Amino acid sequence: MSDTSFQVQAGGQLCGSLRVPGDKSISHRSIMLGALASGVTRVSGFLEGEDSLATLAAFRAMGVRIDGPDAGKVTVHGVGLHGLQAPDAPLYLGNSGTSMRLMSGLLAGQAFDCVLTGDASLSGRPMRRVVTPLGSMGARIDSTAQGTAPLHIHGGAMLHGIDYDMPVASAQVKSSLLLAGLYARGTTCVTEPAPTRDHTERMLAGMGYPLQRDGARVCLDGGHGLSAIEIDIPADISSAAFFLVGASIAPGSNLQLQHVGMNPTRTGVIEILRRMGADIEVGNERDAGGEPVADLRVRYAPLHGIAIPAALVPLAIDEFPVIFVAAACAEGRTVLTGAEELRVKESDRIQVMADGLKRLGVQAQATPDGMIIDGGTLGSGCVDSHGDHRIAMSFAMAALRAQGAIDITDCANVNTSFPGFVALARSAGLSIQSAG
Ligand code: S3P
């Protein structure tokens, strides 16, 4: 447990115009695919957070020259699909599930052995969801008896394509198999039970890799190449979500969020908040290197509870901690079902959020696959984020509508996805201090 904590005074409003850091999912992929491309990939808007920096360090350790990051600019000198070198030591991926799951697929096709490790949270997260289907492609990956990291990936495996029906809607699993598919004989197809973020497919296509998409199914053949491109990474909608909720719940708020990624596989949070009555305007819609972006304007609006449609769950999967805060401030009942995946994120986000909301006096009932929240008054007190970045930032925003100060413990991991959160939130009007 880290000794960084947040103290947030009650009340206030969010105003002004700001840009949150770059998209985490796209930042990871820019390093991975940039490294495998031939030529020099120039990235701007890169997220200088611990998770994407872990991916960057791992590829440097495999012999890829990467300049930066410098104010969000990164230059990746691609080595081609077969140019990675064996790392001298295990690759430590910190808190980052995306790094571990995507790299498992990518590394399964290399000639060398390597070991992937992570922190206590990552070492407890389920990896069989990638290890098992990669095994059916011919990969040789050892995990612990519990199916967790460290993962020992044996090089020199002859991979072959499979046709995989994913049992869970997971972009990490889909991406892992597609990355292994680059190295496989024949065709790799993945079918998803519900749409998940498609940044891997977009970036592969942008780099000239042939891939076929047909509804829920995506297929590619191994053996083609990737060509370097320029990648302009939009602001992360998952980071913008804290401000969308903060401004929605705090009377008097009027905030602009610039250059936010609006990929339709990521915008569930906007749809859910609007259904709850939020006032979010989408303006200046444009394209940034194959990804849609827009400027968002959010103003305070009274929210009401809703039954969250199951189809929106994968499209807002990382935003539920802060959506729960919106629900706690809404009039009436909000019901979430079909979201059991939240139990295996950086923390058990159903339990940890229910515990924290209850500490603040909110009627929140955890269910196996979601939560039932009766909106009302938020009190004050101390909540434990359990080292989960999104939980820490969600409770920070809750203070805007609380009756007294909220103290949040174990907040160091906010740096995994949102470096500079405290300063940016203060600049918009949140009375937040960080200690430790
Ligand atoms: C991610 C996919 C999602 C998401 C994670 C990032 C990605 O995970 O929660 O933060 O970049 O592919 P799952 O694939 O486990 O749903």
Residues whose N, C-alpha, C, O or C-beta is under 5 A from the ligand:
A	BS01	S3P	S25 T98 A169 S170 A171 Q172 V173 I317 D318
